[in-house]
Amino acid sequence: MGDAVVTVRTSKRERIRTIELANPDRRNAVTPGDLTRLESAISHAERTGDPVVYLAGAGAAFCAGADLETVVSLSDPAGFARHGARVARRIDESDPVVVAGIDGPARGGGVELALACDLRIATPEATFAESGVLHGLFGAWGGTVRLPRIVGEGNALDLSLSGRTIDAQHAHRIGLVSRITDDPFDVAIDLAERPADALRGIKRRVRDRSDVDAQERAEAELFARLHDRHGETISR
């Protein structure tokens, strides 16, 4: 199976860099190659001074998370976890304001990529699940770091321990989703009308927090141990 393609489109009118996860036949499941391209796209948006990045999925899903065929065959699960965590952190710490436009399912790593964004804007059709536990794993791309920070420890444990799916309204009630709208891109357009230096400054101040390296290392190590234990059952 070849890597999916992350296409990058730039809107010349709204000063918005659009990054689209474009593997709709697999609900935009993410491979290591996709993570690398996503990281490069974020870095490019930062270098070119794009004030707003819009992250979306092609077709009827936002992102199904890590590609399960890839996960089953991992020879270095800790490295894969660190790779995903690094890309999520790159989104988190980048200069542009990153808006996740979530239409349809967001699962596992897809939720974690969205958590790294500054705003998560959902359509009424969006659904969310931290589904790693269903495979004997967990969200290792910063999920155990960011999810409790955003929705609170109780809600984070409920979602992560159960693996259950929640709808957009529920996600909004617990703070996982910033807004629900028919067209999330409209929010990106609105933000792009604000002064870029103000957007960047606000993001830096709100995002200023203590180092999470140790937490991400612990995530990666636990993910590797669980992968060794449950890896053969993931695709069943």
C-alpha positions, 0 to 999 in steps of 0.5 A: 500500500502506498502512502496517501497524499497530503495536498496543500492548496493556498487561497490567494484571496483570504491569506489562508493555507489549506492543508487537506488530508487526501485519502478518502477511500481510507477515511484519510488514515495517516501513514508515516509519510503523511505525517512527514508531509503534514509537518512540511506543509505546516513549516512551509506555511510558517516560512511564507507568513500565512497567518491562518492554516485550515486543516481538513479531510477529503471526502466524508471523514476528517481523519481515521487516525493512524493507518491500521495496516501501518500500525500492525507492521511497525518495527519501531512503535515508539518511533512512530509515536514520537513522530506523530507527537512531534508533528502534533507539537509542530502544529501546536507551536507553529506561528499560524493560527491552525483551524481544524475543519472537522466534517465526519469522523475523527478517530484516534490520531485524527482527534489528536491532530485536531487537539493540536490545532488552535480551533476545532470547528465541527459540522453537525455531522462530525463525530469523535472517538479516542478509539485506541483502547479498542485495539489495546493501545491509546492516543500516543500523539500527545493525546494524553497530554492535550485531551485532559488539558482541553476537556478536563481529566474526567472527560478525558478519562471517559473518552480514552478508557471507553473508546466511545464515539460522541457527536458534535453537540457532545464534543461542544459541551465538553469543550473538545469543539470550539464551534459547530457550523455548516461551513468551518472554513468561514471561521478561517476566513473570519480569522484571516481578516484580523491583523496577523501579528495580533493572531500570532501574539495571542497564540504564543501567549495562550500556548506558553506552557511548560515543557512536555518532552517528558510526557511525550517520551512516556507516551511513546514508551508505553505505546511501544509496550502495548503495541508489542503486546496487542499488535497482532490483534489490531487489524481484526 
